[in-house]
Amino acid sequence: MALAVCLLFDRRTDEAIRALWERLEALGTRTLATHTHGRHVPHLSYAVLREYDVAAVADSLDRLPCGEPLSLRFDAVALFRRGRAALVPAATEGLQARQAAVVRACEDSGAELHQHYRPGAWIPHSSLATRVRREELAATAAAAFDILPLEARAPACALIDSSTGQRWPLPRLL
């Protein structure tokens, strides 16, 4: 279905987001914890690819310089079209530059990028739920704001197949 190039969070951040998923589920909002295959992990996607060759993408990304672990500050909740709710970090220059480099490397591999991940259109986010109903909005936002601000660290990257949850850890941080 789609391949995502993802930043993965440290244990503390991962646990905080998973706890929020559990709270939202208890309130009746389906989250990534129960979405599709149930193997989703808290993450921030640099790029989502519609057409790709996993080996070619990984090889192209391996040519990028290794980055330092990222510190992110989640301080907002967003609601995207069709009910996707997410935590949103500050879109720093460094984060935007890393994302643009990842996109170039993916496109250099021959992959087709999803339009919402083009530099300039991309809104960095960590998804909470994919189909929040109108009557769930207030409770979803309130639960998310209870954990904000969230100081997060992202020390790892992986390619993740969104249809199966299969992961290919990347050897360097992008």
VENMOZI-V601529 format. One record per backbone hydrogen bond with DSSP energy under -1.0 kcal/mol. NH is the residue of the N-H (numbers start at 1). CO is the residue of the C=O. E is the energy in kcal/mol with one decimal. If there is no record, write none. Layout:
nh:co:e
NH:CO:E
NH:CO:E
This chain:
nh:co:e
3:49:-2.0
4:160:-2.7
5:47:-2.6
6:158:-3.0
7:44:-3.1
8:156:-3.4
10:153:-2.2
14:10:-2.8
15:11:-2.8
16:12:-2.0
17:13:-2.4
18:14:-2.5
19:15:-2.3
20:16:-1.7
21:17:-2.5
22:18:-2.4
23:19:-2.3
24:20:-2.8
25:21:-2.6
26:22:-2.3
27:23:-1.3
28:25:-1.5
29:24:-2.7
32:128:-1.9
34:31:-1.2
38:35:-2.4
44:7:-1.7
46:5:-3.2
47:5:-1.1
49:3:-3.5
50:112:-3.1
57:53:-2.7
58:54:-2.7
59:55:-2.4
60:56:-2.3
61:57:-2.6
62:58:-1.9
63:60:-1.0
64:61:-1.7
67:173:-3.8
70:154:-2.0
72:152:-2.7
74:150:-2.8
75:88:-1.8
78:86:-2.8
80:84:-3.3
83:80:-1.1
85:129:-2.4
86:78:-2.1
87:126:-2.5
88:76:-2.7
90:73:-1.6
92:90:-1.5
96:92:-2.5
97:93:-2.5
98:94:-2.2
99:95:-2.3
100:96:-2.3
101:97:-2.0
102:98:-2.3
103:99:-2.5
104:100:-2.3
105:101:-2.3
106:102:-2.6
107:103:-2.8
108:104:-2.5
109:105:-1.0
110:107:-1.6
111:106:-1.7
112:51:-2.7
114:48:-3.1
117:114:-2.1
118:115:-1.3
121:118:-2.6
122:118:-1.9
126:87:-2.5
128:85:-3.3
129:85:-1.5
132:83:-2.9
136:133:-2.3
137:134:-1.2
140:136:-2.5
141:137:-2.8
142:138:-2.6
143:139:-2.3
144:140:-2.1
145:141:-2.9
146:142:-1.3
147:144:-1.5
150:74:-2.6
152:72:-3.4
154:70:-2.7
156:8:-1.3
158:6:-2.0
159:168:-2.4
160:4:-2.4
161:166:-2.6
162:2:-2.4
165:161:-3.1
168:159:-2.7
170:157:-2.5
